[in-house]
Amino acid sequence: MLNLPVRKLHGPGPSPVSDSVLRALATPCIGHMDPEFMRIMNEVRAMLQQVFRTENEMTLACSGTGSAGAEMLMDNLIEPGDVCLIGINGVFGGRLAEKARRAGGIVHTMEAPWGYVFDQDAIIDKINELKPTLAAFVHAETSTGAHQPFDRLASSVHKHGGLLVMDCVTSLSGLPVEIDKWEIDAAYSGTQKCLSCPPGLSPVTLSDRAMHKAKNRKSPVNSWYLDLGLVGNYWSGNRAYHHTAPVNMNYALHEALTIVLDEGLENRFARHRRVHEKLKAGLLEQGFSYASDPEHSLPMLNLVNIPEGIENEGAMRRHLLDEFNLEIGGGLGKLAGKCWRVGLMGHGAYEENVDDILYAFSQTLAAQA
Ligand SMILES: *Cc1c(COP(=O)(O)O)cnc(C)c1O
């Protein structure tokens, strides 16, 4: 048997997984065409609709991690030559732009300083200028801790016949994600952030408007594996075999979603907010400062500047891991070596987690001094 330390997962994901989700994962595998598995898929879809706050029929758990969901949307919704607008204020926006390019899009980007968000009026102006067929932004930039407002963008995109796409990998079930209210056409998430499920599935949802575009493509989708026409047929439609569903991962997601809905989304958002405030107060007391825009900081991902005088931040993170079993994230991309990312996601967002983090930090800082 594997013998691994029990880590406290407070980086950018994966997040801690509760025992009942682990038990669900260990439930005996059944066939992916078994009527009992079809029932589980239907329940997963119904729960995802609640968590996304949507009535979209095309709501499913794409096989693969969050990046697979992003590719599913880019590959299906972009045809060669389509004008796309992508917001880049961190690593994940950059990846989205690259995926859109690979799907054949003519990609225009908007950039904001890392840790900051786009003013919605500036986005709307850009949309009116470019009239993109697809505009995509990251709701919760896990590389920078920035929380992008999304509520006012849809009408400008729709006015020109375009689609509005949202990366809600880190926000889903930790912050309000209002697919129908904000008229988001397509969104993707991941299981290992605030849903607190192991990595392996990417919840996605698409509006009828988005599905209309996907179904009326002139060219076939480049990716056979992520072709929504084929995958959608398995998730609803005629249940035709396409690829073998990751059966046990769907059990785990089923349990994770059950936990989320039992708690209630509003309670869960409030808990993330409350626990973030506690961590923030403690970190400021220890001499850390926040590196993200205070007006638009994420509760589940805290981007902090490494205090002056710390020479080797990598060694400190290693110390946290070795001595306290605590995993936090280093800076990503241009923030590497400058910032730390402290995650409080899902099952890892409780007051006692904050106590553990602050204790380990204080001990490690003292050992450094
Ligand atoms: C984690 C993450 C992704 C990528 O998900 P993977 O599961 O690593 O493929 C995309 N976008 C954001 C905002 C993320 O936090």
The ligand as a MOL file (V3000), in Angstrom:
LIG
                    3D

  0  0  0     0  0            999 V3000
M  V30 BEGIN CTAB
M  V30 COUNTS 15 15 0 0 0
M  V30 BEGIN ATOM
M  V30 1 C -6.7470 25.3740 -11.4970 0
M  V30 2 C -7.2140 26.3390 -12.5340 0
M  V30 3 C -7.3010 26.0240 -13.9080 0
M  V30 4 C -6.7660 24.7560 -14.4950 0
M  V30 5 O -7.2770 23.6340 -13.9650 0
M  V30 6 P -6.4700 22.2550 -13.9680 0
M  V30 7 O -7.3930 21.4520 -13.1390 0
M  V30 8 O -5.1410 22.4930 -13.3360 0
M  V30 9 O -6.3820 21.7720 -15.3490 0
M  V30 10 C -7.8330 26.9450 -14.7660 0
M  V30 11 N -8.2340 28.1540 -14.3400 0
M  V30 12 C -8.1490 28.5060 -13.0480 0
M  V30 13 C -8.6020 29.8590 -12.6320 0
M  V30 14 C -7.6290 27.6160 -12.1180 0
M  V30 15 O -7.5430 27.9590 -10.8290 0
M  V30 END ATOM
M  V30 BEGIN BOND
M  V30 1 1 1 2
M  V30 2 1 2 3
M  V30 3 2 2 14
M  V30 4 1 3 4
M  V30 5 2 3 10
M  V30 6 1 4 5
M  V30 7 1 5 6
M  V30 8 2 6 7
M  V30 9 1 6 8
M  V30 10 1 6 9
M  V30 11 1 10 11
M  V30 12 2 11 12
M  V30 13 1 12 13
M  V30 14 1 12 14
M  V30 15 1 14 15
M  V30 END BOND
M  V30 END CTAB
M  END
